Every structure is written in structure tokens, then in C-alpha cells.
Amino acid sequence: MAIPGTMRVVEITEPGPPEALQVRARPVPVPGTGEVSIRVAAAGVNRADTMQRKGNYPPPPGASDVLGLEVSGTVAAVGQGVSDLTVGDRVCALLTGGGYAEYCLAPAPQCLPIPAGVSLIDAAALPEAYATVWTNVIDRGRLEQGESLLVHGGSSGIGTVAIQLARLFGARIFATAGTPAKCAACRELGAERAIDYRAEDFAAVLGEATGGRGVDLILDMVGGAYLERNLASLAIEGRLVIIALMEGAQAELDLARLMSRRLTVTGATLRARSIAQKAEIMTALRARVWPRFASDELRPIVHATYPLAEAAEAHRIMESSVHTGKLLLVP
């Protein structure tokens, strides 16, 4: 595969609005030991990208300053020590940055083959969302068959994956979303009840739906003002997993409720974890999740694709929250 000397990337000219994203030329990166170079077919757009664009989410030390936490594409070159991937392999990959480009680097253990039945473009919608949901709902949240789950932001990229994956695990699923159409999308994916948070109080709805018991697990990307109602919505021994802070990082915690109902409140981020930790997640996905795409039990939910030159528009859509599922950039 012929690799050019330069490539197009989307740079942040300065922290600020979507217009700060501009296409520039850079040298094509060369893979180091344990890395592969990927010719990018598509890159996922994530809420974290909009935060980084604003200057609120700096990349970890050593990571690319180019946005993009997940891609799909074709292996263009392999670095020393890589034995399980070869040039021409079709992969999707979890990154710490660099995806908004024609070529990017990825640690080999963070690459997975494209699942059967998924197109090369749509596969860019998988790595970040599935890794996030797996580690927070299955590993950290300890969701078990027959338990109940509330997914906030059920129509988001993370939410649509959480609903599908929890359905496979035999959970009873509830979701919140911002419009009747988004609520319908959540129900179609497997939610028993979708709650329009603009018109309904999710805590009251859950109380009625569960006979006052509450749910076993809540996956929350809102934070802030949701904490009190989240705790009120949990069953005894319930778990709250916080993965984002769209409504702020500060909230008042009722310790008496926490203690009396034996609740667990935890949170996590994925980006700063070690390659070894991410490799464990990817190994679990390959063994327990990837085969389910071939049987149509899982499918990527892609709202729209945009060329690199329209990255700003993709960010505007992301921040407006009008989309259902993932937004992708296609070089």
C-alpha cells in the first residue's frame, strides 16, 4: 500500500466554537513499536471531542493533539513487535487521539477486526461506545441477567449501544431521551419504557414502573443536577455509574440515603487508561460481543456522515443533540 508523505487532518486553530476546526496538512505518522498505521475510512465524533475543541479536555501526555478517539480503516503499515496484524487488514480501533485525519496511529492491542455484517464505514461507530459501555455497564456496573437498567441519553451513541448490549444480557431497560421520536428509537432498540425528560420526571416514572423498588443500575452521562434523582431511583444495593458531566461536576450527596439503601456511586473515564487495560476490554468485546453482529442481534446506529471539511457541522449537530446514534467523519 503506497503511503503519501502528507495527509489532511482537522486541527483546532484555537479553543472555541466549531469554526475553530480547520483542515490542514501534516506529515503522515510512522508507527512505532507495537503500533500500526491505519488508512482511515471513517472516524467517530464524540462528545469528548467537542470538549477538547473548547479547551476543556486536553489530551493525555503523549497523545496526538488531533481530535478523534475511534476510527475504522485499513492497516497501512505495522511497527516493530506487531505480529497479529498485517498490511491490508480491515480494522476498527480505539485511540487516545488522532482520528480526524486520513491516517492515524493505534496501539495494535486496541484494534479489532471489522465485525461480520458491518460495513467498513459504519465500524467507526463501534470502538469508543462499545468499550465505554462494556467497562461501565458490564464490568464496573456488574449488570446481571434479570436486573433493571436506566440509560440516560438513550438515543446518543453511548445510549443506543447500552440499550442493545443490556438487551442481550437479559436486562429490563429504561431510557431517557429528549423528544418523542428519540423515545421511539429507544423503544425500538429494546427499552421497555422511554422517558421524555423534557415532559416527565424520570424518578417518578421509574417509581411507578418498578412498584417503588427502583432500578439496579443507572448509566449517567449528565451528572450535576441528576444526582439526587438518580439516587432516589435506585433499588437497594443499586449502582450509579457516571461517565460524563454534561450538566456539571458538582452536586450534593445524601449520605443517609446512600448508607440506608447500600448504594454504590462510581465513575470512570476511558481515554487515560493504559494500553494493557484497554486491551483487556477489546479482548472481551472480540470474544463476547463481536460475534453478535453476524446474527443481527447488534447493529451500529449511524445518524449521518460528513467529510473532514465539514467537521465543524458535525460538532454543531453533536452539541445540538438532535441526532440519534453516532456521527462519523469520512476522509
Rosetta blueprint (number, residue, H / E / L):
1 M L
2 A L
3 I L
4 P L
5 G L
6 T E
7 M E
8 R E
9 V E
10 V E
11 E E
12 I E
13 T L
14 E L
15 P L
16 G L
17 P L
18 P H
19 E H
20 A H
21 L E
22 Q E
23 V E
24 R E
25 A E
26 R E
27 P E
28 V L
29 P L
30 V L
31 P L
32 G L
33 T L
34 G L
35 E E
36 V E
37 S E
38 I E
39 R E
40 V E
41 A E
42 A E
43 A E
44 G E
45 V E
46 N L
47 R H
48 A H
49 D H
50 T H
51 M H
52 Q H
53 R H
54 K L
55 G L
56 N L
57 Y L
58 P L
59 P L
60 P L
61 P L
62 G L
63 A L
64 S L
65 D L
66 V L
67 L L
68 G L
69 L L
70 E E
71 V E
72 S E
73 G E
74 T E
75 V E
76 A E
77 A E
78 V E
79 G L
80 Q L
81 G L
82 V L
83 S L
84 D L
85 L L
86 T L
87 V L
88 G L
89 D L
90 R E
91 V E
92 C E
93 A E
94 L E
95 L L
96 T L
97 G L
98 G L
99 G L
100 Y L
101 A E
102 E L
103 Y E
104 C E
105 L E
106 A E
107 P E
108 A H
109 P H
110 Q H
111 C E
112 L E
113 P E
114 I L
115 P L
116 A L
117 G L
118 V L
119 S L
120 L L
121 I L
122 D H
123 A H
124 A H
125 A H
126 L L
127 P H
128 E H
129 A H
130 Y H
131 A H
132 T H
133 V H
134 W H
135 T H
136 N H
137 V H
138 I H
139 D H
140 R L
141 G L
142 R L
143 L L
144 E L
145 Q L
146 G L
147 E L
148 S E
149 L E
150 L E
151 V E
152 H L
153 G L
154 G L
155 S L
156 S E
157 G H
158 I H
159 G H
160 T H
161 V H
162 A H
163 I H
164 Q H
165 L H
166 A H
167 R H
168 L H
169 F L
170 G L
171 A L
172 R E
173 I E
174 F E
175 A E
176 T E
177 A E
178 G L
179 T L
180 P H
181 A H
182 K H
183 C H
184 A H
185 A H
186 C H
187 R H
188 E H
189 L H
190 G L
191 A L
192 E L
193 R E
194 A E
195 I E
196 D E
197 Y L
198 R L
199 A L
200 E L
201 D L
202 F H
203 A H
204 A H
205 V H
206 L H
207 G H
208 E H
209 A H
210 T L
211 G L
212 G L
213 R L
214 G L
215 V E
216 D E
217 L E
218 I E
219 L E
220 D E
221 M L
222 V L
223 G L
224 G H
225 A H
226 Y H
227 L H
228 E H
229 R H
230 N H
231 L H
232 A H
233 S L
234 L E
235 A E
236 I E
237 E E
238 G E
239 R E
240 L E
241 V E
242 I E
243 I L
244 A L
245 L L
246 M L
247 E L
248 G L
249 A L
250 Q L
251 A L
252 E L
253 L L
254 D L
255 L H
256 A H
257 R H
258 L H
259 M H
260 S H
261 R L
262 R L
263 L L
264 T E
265 V E
266 T E
267 G E
268 A L
269 T L
270 L L
271 R L
272 A L
273 R L
274 S L
275 I H
276 A H
277 Q H
278 K H
279 A H
280 E H
281 I H
282 M H
283 T H
284 A H
285 L H
286 R H
287 A H
288 R H
289 V L
290 W L
291 P H
292 R H
293 F H
294 A H
295 S L
296 D L
297 E L
298 L L
299 R L
300 P L
301 I L
302 V E
303 H E
304 A E
305 T E
306 Y E
307 P E
308 L H
309 A H
310 E H
311 A H
312 A H
313 E H
314 A H
315 H H
316 R H
317 I H
318 M H
319 E H
320 S H
321 S L
322 V L
323 H L
324 T L
325 G E
326 K E
327 L E
328 L E
329 L E
330 V E
331 P L
